[in-house]
Amino acid sequence: MSLSTDKQSRPPRWLAFRSSTSFIGAVIFIATFTDGVAYGAIVPILPFSLPERSAVPQDEVQVWISALLMAHGLAMAIASPVAGWFADEGSSRRFSFFSGLALLLASTLIFALGRSLVLLVAARCLQGASAGIVYTVGLALLVDTVGQNEVGAWMGSALSGMSAGVMIGPFIAGIIYAKAGYLAVFATILAVIGVDLILRLFMIEKPTARNWVVESDYGTFSKEPHLQYRPISRDTVSSQEEDVVDTSTTGLRHVAEDDAFHPSDFGEPATDQPSGRQSALRDGLVRFLKTTAILLKSRGILAAMYGGFVQVTLICAFDSILPLFVHKTFGWESSGGGSIFLALTVPSLAAPIVGLISDRLGARVVVLAGFAISTLTLALLSLVGQDSIQDRILLCTLLAITGAGNTMMLSPLAVDMHDIVSRLGEEHYLLFGSGGAFAKAYGLLNVALALGTMVGPAFAGLIYVREGWNVAMWALAAFCASGVVPVVRSMPSPSLESCGANEETLIMSKCPDPFHRKEKSLLNRVGSKDKRTS
């Protein structure tokens, strides 16, 4: 169905609902949930399917499990920055969002039908590329959609989809594999992908929805039957709306009202037009490299990337060794090996609450608490080693607390990265553009997460095979503790006043829109100069 206003006199059906913040947030939640299901469903069945279907010797199963998880991480690391580039440079994130789902569909089919290890590795690579696209574009789309003051809660909701998928995937897959076999697992994954596809097709991005406005109220989509929708073009918006004022002397636009409004709807800052496709590609690449360099110079960005790297490394470490440990220690089969992940991932459903707390108290407090909790419980997990009721209860309890600690890491880090990119966008407005560099920044975060999916299985798997469970848990505890110092030292305090922010920074921080902040920053400087002159 085309959304072109030239061909339609009326907007698409249910436009208000399909472009609403709640529905778009739900679509992103389902997208990350689908990726989590596809990733996690394979984990508990690999120890059994590799020897049966791919003739892998039992003593090489751990090696190939780690290799498949590392292939996922490598592909995700490569795809994430590329997805960030295309998402920020393009006028819509829709194509990138769908391309990620197409890769996931292809990887699922290959994994279901393939038997050779080469095909399984290729399928895992496609799945990793899909994850890189989904998280990069999905989080950037979320930033486009929600208001400045709601990023924390919505970011927590989006990331809780991944956690819920990783939680439910192994649990359901273990049961289905034991009852119905290998192919039934992937039939279930395909069904989830089908639901995801329908929701993505139904969704309309807010910039696209703004091609139709209500006569009496720009920027909202009234449900009142007497109000008629009117299609408009972007070229006529600035002349028709009184709350948009062009400031030709500064090259900025002052945009009032809706916090969720995204200024990229009115175009990029004026630049020289490229002479051809090659010139445009070259200019885009240069802009991408310069923007990435600026992002990587930020200590806050690097600290958030390292914190995310540590968190995902811990999760993927358990993906690699936990099913083997419970199978060896307690004699659990695929269903039990999948069910144990419930203890680790159920606390992640509280991610939206963690996001709200982070918005109120600041990310530093929440992240510090998360690292401290996980470090302690990882060390205590070394006490589990006997086939007894007490050890089973202790394992589930400590895994649940570890999961709670992990949940307190990633959501606040992602929200803090959003704030840092917003500030950098004000300092480098002409380079970042009116849409900012959120997709590029989340692409970098995804690179760090992808490296975690590579390091976690290899690191934990190697130690577990050579030294056993106890040493592996102590090693993970020490690694978790390493994330405290760079993250805490580099992240801002809960309030700008507490870290010595100047008056100009405080003025900008209170403005909901980047154009507000840029213009008020400039006006503040002019006012300061006038005072000194007088």
C-alpha positions, -999 to 999 in steps of 0.1 A, spaced: 0 0 0 15 33 -11 16 62 13 21 89 -13 0 119 -8 -1 126 -45 -21 95 -51 -43 96 -21 -68 123 -10 -72 107 24 -47 92 48 -43 54 53 -68 38 76 -62 40 113 -34 64 107 -35 78 143 -31 43 158 -6 30 133 17 60 138 11 64 176 40 62 200 25 33 218 21 12 187 55 20 173 70 11 206 51 -22 206 64 -30 171 100 -23 182 94 -45 213 82 -74 191 111 -69 167 137 -73 195 116 -101 210 116 -120 176 154 -116 174 158 -128 210 136 -159 203 155 -168 172 188 -164 190 179 -181 222 158 -210 208 189 -226 192 210 -225 224 195 -255 244 192 -278 213 227 -274 199 243 -299 224 219 -325 211 214 -315 174 251 -311 165 260 -348 172 227 -361 158 224 -340 126 259 -328 118 279 -358 131 300 -336 155 320 -357 180 309 -352 215 343 -338 226 340 -311 200 304 -300 207 315 -272 231 339 -258 205 313 -257 178 287 -241 201 312 -214 209 320 -210 172 284 -206 162 278 -180 189 310 -161 178 299 -162 141 267 -144 152 287 -117 170 311 -111 142 283 -106 116 265 -83 141 296 -62 146 300 -58 108 264 -51 101 257 -26 129 277 4 117 266 -1 81 230 -1 93 236 30 113 250 47 82 221 38 59 195 46 86 209 81 93 216 90 57 182 78 44 149 96 45 132 67 61 142 38 84 115 15 70 137 -2 43 165 -10 68 140 -23 93 125 -47 68 159 -58 55 168 -71 90 137 -92 91 144 -106 56 179 -118 68 164 -134 99 139 -153 78 167 -166 55 189 -176 84 160 -195 101 153 -215 69 189 -223 64 193 -234 100 162 -256 98 171 -273 66 209 -274 67 230 -301 82 266 -292 73 285 -270 97 293 -246 69 256 -239 64 250 -236 101 278 -210 104 263 -191 74 229 -191 90 243 -178 123 261 -151 104 229 -140 87 211 -140 121 239 -118 135 236 -93 106 198 -92 112 203 -85 149 227 -56 141 202 -40 118 172 -45 141 188 -31 172 206 -2 154 175 9 134 150 0 160 166 21 188 171 50 164 134 47 153 124 48 190 144 80 195 126 95 165 93 86 180 93 93 217 97 126 236 130 136 253 117 129 288 104 94 279 134 79 263 144 59 294 112 41 299 107 33 262 143 22 258 138 -2 287 107 -15 271 124 -21 237 154 -39 253 131 -59 275 117 -74 243 151 -89 236 153 -102 271 119 -117 269 128 -134 237 160 -148 251 140 -160 281 111 -176 263 131 -189 233 152 -215 251 123 -225 274 99 -232 245 125 -246 222 137 -272 248 102 -285 253 93 -285 216 126 -303 207 119 -330 233 83 -335 222 82 -328 185 118 -327 172 142 -303 155 120 -289 126 92 -281 150 114 -256 168 121 -237 136 84 -238 126 77 -220 158 104 -194 151 89 -188 116 54 -182 132 69 -155 154 86 -139 124 53 -139 106 36 -119 134 66 -95 134 62 -90 96 25 -82 99 32 -56 126 60 -39 107 39 -37 76 11 -21 96 33 5 113 37 40 98 66 61 109 58 95 124 77 115 97 56 97 71 24 102 90 30 139 92 23 141 55 -13 142 66 -24 167 93 -57 177 109 -70 211 97 -73 224 133 -43 209 150 -9 202 133 11 173 146 -17 154 162 -42 129 147 -76 135 162 -101 107 166 -130 132 164 -152 123 134 -160 159 125 -123 167 120 -111 159 85 -75 149 75 -58 170 48 -28 157 28 0 182 26 35 182 12 66 190 32 72 221 10 41 238 23 45 231 60 67 260 69 44 285 51 12 272 66 22 267 102 28 297 124 48 278 150 77 272 126 99 302 122 129 302 98 159 321 111 179 328 80 207 345 99 215 314 119 203 287 95 182 272 123 146 266 127 126 271 159 100 243 163 74 245 190 51 221 207 54 183 202 84 169 220 82 138 198 85 159 167 116 151 147 132 181 129 146 159 101 111 163 85 121 197 73 154 187 57 191 188 64 211 221 68 221 237 35 251 221 19 266 221 -15 248 196 -38 269 167 -50 277 166 -87 267 129 -91 261 96 -74 298 89 -67 303 123 -52 272 119 -30 285 85 -18 319 99 -12 305 128 8 283 105 28 312 82 36 334 111 47 306 125 69 300 90 84 338 87 92 339 121 108 308 116 128 320 82 140 354 97 150 336 124 171 315 98 188 345 76 196 363 105 211 336 108 238 345 91 270 309 86 278 302 68 245 333 46 251 322 38 286 287 29 275 301 7 248 324 -11 273 295 -15 298 273 -30 272 302 -53 261 306 -66 296 269 -72 301 264 -91 268 296 -111 274 282 -123 307 249 -133 291 265 -152 262 290 -169 285 260 -186 301 246 -194 267 278 -214 261 283 -233 293 251 -234 313 233 -261 292 263 -283 294 268 -277 331 233 -286 341 234 -316 318 266 -329 333 258 -320 369 221 -326 372 215 -349 342 190 -324 327 181 -328 290 171 -301 265 139 -292 283 157 -287 316 186 -269 299 162 -245 283 141 -240 315 171 -229 335 174 -197 315 141 -186 329 158 -179 362 184 -158 344 161 -138 322 128 -133 340 142 -103 360 149 -86 326 111 -79 322 116 -52 348 137 -32 322 110 -5 317 110 1 355 148 3 354 145 29 326 122 50 347 145 48 377 174 58 356 155 88 343 149 100 378 181 91 397 206 91 369 223 62 351 254 62 373 236 49 404 216 22 385 246 9 365 269 8 396 243 -12 415 239 -36 386 276 -43 383 280 -47 421 251 -72 423 262 -93 393 298 -94 405 288 -107 439 263 -134 426 287 -146 399 313 -153 426 288 -171 447 278 -193 417 311 -210 421 296 -228 452 272 -248 430 287 -282 420 267 -311 436 236 -329 423 214 -320 453 182 -301 459 201 -274 478 225 -267 449 196 -266 424 178 -240 445 210 -221 450 217 -221 412 183 -208 403 183 -181 430 217 -168 421 210 -168 384 178 -148 391 198 -122 411 225 -121 384 198 -115 358 184 -86 379 219 -71 380 224 -75 343 190 -57 337 203 -27 355 232 -22 331 221 -20 294 190 2 295 206 31 315 237 29 293 215 32 261 196 62 276 229 78 286 242 74 251 211 92 238 218 121 260 255 123 250 247 121 213 221 150 218 248 171 234 273 163 206 247 171 180 245 206 194 282 211 192 285 196 157 252 205 142 263 210 106 280 177 106 254 157 125 225 173 107 190 180 120 183 143 125 214 138 147 236 107 147 215 83 169 216 54 145 254 57 141 258 58 179 236 28 185 254 11 157 286 15 177 269 2 208 258 -28 188 294 -34 177 303 -36 214 274 -59 221 284 -81 191 320 -83 204 304 -95 237 286 -123 219 320 -134 204 341 -130 236 316 -145 260 313 -180 246 350 -183 238 361 -169 271 337 -189 293 338 -220 271 376 -222 272 379 -218 310 350 -242 316 365 -270 295 400 -266 310 394 -255 346 357 -263 353 327 -244 365 341 -229 397 371 -212 380 348 -200 352 324 -183 376 353 -165 394 367 -153 361 333 -139 350 330 -122 384 363 -105 379 354 -95 344 321 -80 356 339 -60 382 361 -45 355 331 -26 340 326 -5 371 355 19 369 353 32 333 315 33 333 311 52 366 340 76 360 328 86 325 290 88 330 275 122 341 260 128 375 223 125 380 219 163 376 238 187 355 242 211 384 261 184 404 288 181 378 294 219 375 274 226 343 274 262 332 244 283 327 243 277 289 244 239 294 215 242 318 195 263 294 200 238 266 192 208 288 157 222 296 148 226 259 129 195 246 140 200 210 175 203 195 165 234 175 153 250 207 186 241 224 208 253 195 189 286 192 188 293 229 225 285 231 232 311 204 210 337 220 226 331 254 261 337 239 248 369 221 233 381 254 265 375 272 285 395 247 260 424 249 264 425 287 302 426 284 300 453 258 277 475 279 
